[in-house]
């Protein structure tokens, strides 16, 4: 595994855990697999924290571009890892764990809890992309990946008129 793969695997862990949550939601019934879904949701940020620790301790932050395809070199220029990125990755993952734990206890009787977990993981991945953005395109991708799940989270309570109105205003105004 090259250094570049270690760097972008920090974000991919959150993506893959969110996708695994979505697959588990479609395959397993809600009543039986609620504990498994909580564990899968928490494993994404926990693995991200562990990967941040191994990336920082085992390799320098400079990435070599030998024997790498040209499209990957262009992506390396857009996705940069500097000295502050691991600290921000750790903080995002830590607060994501806290959010998942508190949301799970707050929305105990809520049916769409798995979707809330997946949306929080996607928003966390967007935050991590935003931290390591090295170009305007990557800033845009990170910002959109962070804000679009928030639009959905605002409107999750479909039976509440204020939630629907807030989601529509949030989406139209782009705040």
Number of C-alpha atoms within 10 A of each C-alpha: 5 11 17 20 11 17 23 17 17 26 23 17 20 29 20 16 23 25 16 17 23 17 11 18 18 10 10 13 10 16 8 9 14 15 11 13 23 17 12 18 25 22 16 24 29 19 16 22 21 13 21 22 14 12 18 16 9 9 12 12 17 12 16 12 14 7 7 11 9 10 8 12 17 10 13 19 13 17 22 20 21 13 11 10 21 23 15 16 24 21 14 20 28 15 13 22 20 14 15 21 15 12 15 17 10 10 12 10 9 11 11 13 20 22 17 22 26 24 23 24 31 25 24 25 26 26 25 28 26 22 22 23 22 17 14 10 12 20 20 15 16 22 17 16 21 23 20 16 19 20 19 18 16 18 19 16 15 10 9 10 11 13 16 17 13 14 20 16 13 17 16 9 8 10 8
